[in-house]
Amino acid sequence: MKAGMIALHAIILREALRFLHQRGRFISALVRPLVWLLVFAAGFRSVLGLSIIPPYETYITYEAYIVPGLCGMVQLFNGMQSSLSLVYDREMGSMRLLLTSPLPRWWLLMCKLMGSTVVSIFQVYAFLGIAAATGIFMPLEGYFLVLPIMVVSGMMLGALGLALSSTIKQLENFAGVMNFVIFPAFFLSSALYPLWKLTESSRLLFYIASTNPFTQAVEAIRFALYGQLNLVALGWCIFSFCLFIGIALIGYDPARGSKRKGGPP
């Protein structure tokens, strides 16, 4: 137990220090959602009735509507970038050294996930602070209530990246897979527009977006920022996390790798 806590502290500290030393990563993590918030929203500024967030059946600006979606976007990109660094570590050998430690492999992967989630939460609060500085405020209690939700959504999106990284052996291939996953997940979600808007164009797109795990993460964050708890979205996030981490554990199973190479089990 003590060794596990030491490993957790060390891995989270390593992820935090790596993030702080990569200033470009921090800047890009903030610039990306701010471009969507300040530039994209300027072309689509409108007033939306949010009956989907009772009792806040009121009108808010489009910028205020997409802030929760952009918080999810920050966590999605961070989960993918963290997994990209994991692929790099595996090629350089440091990941192999970590996975050969006597601690259970599932715990080491969970520590990696928790480290990336802590970093993503820091990025989200920095983005929310900048959004507030531009005049886009959430209810005060929402800033506190969203924290446990972001832990769940960050772990789920990080587990998605981890599952993808377990199937990719070369660093060059991961960037293409990231784009193949990130952009469909982001655009086929409620990050930029309510789901009921999709029914006006295509029922099929509506059903795809409704089952999108990223949609559920965005909805859980959105409700929490407005002081509500969306149990359905939260449940889907937990289910998706269990599914993705299960795939990652199978992918990082050393016995599976030995069988694939034709070696002893």
N, C-alpha and C positions, 0 to 999 in steps of 0.2 A: 504493500500500500504506500509506504513512504517512498519507495523507488518510483512508483507510478506518478506520485505528486511532483517529485523532483523532475521527472521527464516532462510532465505537463508544463511546469514552470519554465523549464529550459526551452522547450519548443515554442511556447507563446512568446517568451522574451526574444528568441531568435527571429520569429516572424515580425515582431514589432520593430526590432533594430534594423532588420533588412528593409522594412518599409520606410523607416525614418531616414535611412541612408540613401534610399532611392527617391530623391526629391522629384524627379521627373514623373515617377509613378503617382506620387501624391497630387502633383499639379494636374496631371491628365485625369485622375479620378474625380477632380472637382470641375475641370474645364468641360469635360464631356457632358455631364448633366446640366451645367450652366448654359451651355450652347443651346441645348434643347429648351431650357426654361426661358431664356431671354431672347433667343433668336427665332427658334421654331414657333414658340407660342405667340410671338408678335404677329406672325402671319395667320394664325388661327384663333386669335383672341375672340372669345365669345362668352356668353353667360350660360351655365349649365345648371339645371335643377337636379340636385343630388338626393332624390327620394330613396336611393339605394343605401343611404347612410342615415336611417332614423335614429334619433328624432331631428337630425339636422336637415329637415326638408326645407332648405333655403337655397338661395342662389349664391354661387361663388364664382370667382373668375376662373378662366381656363387654366391660368398659371397655378392657382391653388389646387385645382383638380389633379394636375399631372405631377405635383410634388411627390406624393407617395409612390407613384410609378417610377419616378426618377430615383427615389431611394432604393427601390428594388433593382433598378438598373445598376446602381453603384455596387450593390451586393453581388449581382450576377457577374459583372465584369471582374470584381475582386476574386470571386470564387474560381473563375476561369484562369485569371493571372496567377493565382496561388497554385493551381494545378499545373500551369505552364512551368513555374519554377520547380515543381516537383519532378516533372519530366527532365528538366535540366539537371537537377540534383542527381537523378538516377543515372544520367549519362556520365556525369562527372565522378560518380562513385560515392558521394556523401549520403545519398538515400539508401544505398546498399548497406553502408556502415550502420545507419540508423536501424534498418530493418533486421539486422543481425544481432541486435541487442537481446538480452534474455527476457525483456518485457513482451507481453502478448502483442501480436501484430495489430489486432483490432484496436488496442488502446493507443498505440503509436499513431495510427491513422486518425483516431478521434482527437488526439492531441493536435495533430496537424490541422484538422478541421476547426478546432476551437481557436487555435492561433489565428487562422485566416478570418474567422468570424469576428474576433476582437478587433482586428485591423479594419474590417468592413464597417463595423459599427462606429468606429472613430471617424471614418470617412463620411458616413451618413450624417452624423451629428455636425461635422464641419460643413457639409452641404446645407443642412437645415439652418445653420447659423448664418450662412451667406444669403440664403433665401429670405430669412427674416430681416437681414440688413437691407434687402431690396424691397421690403414692404409686404412680403408674403408670409403671413403668420398662421400657425396652427393653434388650436386651443391649447392652453398652457398644460393641462393634464395630459394631453396627447404626447408631449415630449417625454413624459415619464412612462406612460402606459405602453408606448411602442417598443421600449427596450427589450422586454422578454420576447415580444413577437419577432424582433429583429434577430434575436439569438436563434430562434427556430428557423426563420427564413434564411439566415446566413448559413446555418449548418446544412440546410437542405440544398441550397444552391452550391455550396462548397462541395457537398457530397456528389452532386451532379458532375462537377468538374473533376472530382477524384475518380468517379466511375469512368469518365472519358479517358483520363490520363492512364488508367490501368490497361486500356486497350491499345495505346499508342506507344510505340517504342522509339520513335525518332522525333526530335524536337521540331524539325522542319514541317512535319505533318500536322502538328497540333494547332498551328495558327489557322490553317484552313478549316479544321474541324470546329474550332472556336467560333469562327464566323458562320459556319453552317448551323450551329446550335443557337448562338446568341441572337442573331437578327430575326429568325422565325419566332423564337421564344418571346422576344420583345414586342414585335409588331403584331403577333397573334395573341395579344393580351389586352387587359383593360388599363394598361399603363398610360395610354394617350387618349383613349375614348371609352365611354361606357360600353359594356358588352351588348346592351340592347340596341346600340347603334349598328352593330354588325348584322342584326336580323333584318335590317332594312335593305341590305345588299345580298347577303347569302346566309342561309340557315346552316350550311355546312361549315362555314368559317366560324359561325357562332358556337357550334358544338365543339369544334377543334379548340377554339380559344377558351371555352369553359373547362375543358379537361387539361389545359396547359398548366403544369405545376407553377410556372412563373406567374400566371394569372392569379392563382390562389395566394402566392406570396404577396403580390401587390395588394390584393383585396384585404388580406390580414393586416398589412401595414396601414392601408388607408383607413380601415375601421378603427384601428388602435389610435392613429393620429387624431381622430375625431372622437375619442373617448368611448369607443364601442368595441365589443369582442365578437368577432366573426368565427364562431366555433366550426362551421363547415370548412371555411378556408384554412383555419388552423389545423383541423384534422387531416385535410388533404396534404398540407405541408409535412406533417409528421409521417403520414403514410409514404409520401414521396421520398422523404429522407431515409426511411427504413429500406425502401426499394433500392435507392441509389447507393447507400452505404453497403448493402448486401452485394451488389454488383462489384463495388470496389474491393471488398474483402475477397471475393472470388478471384478477381483479376490480379490481386497482389498476393495470392496464395502461392508460396514457393513450390509446393507439391505439384500444383497445376503447371507451373513453368517447367519443372523437371520432366513431367509426362509429355509436354509439348515438344521438348528437345529430344525425347527418346531415352532419357536417363532414368535412374531408379526413382520410384515414387517417394 
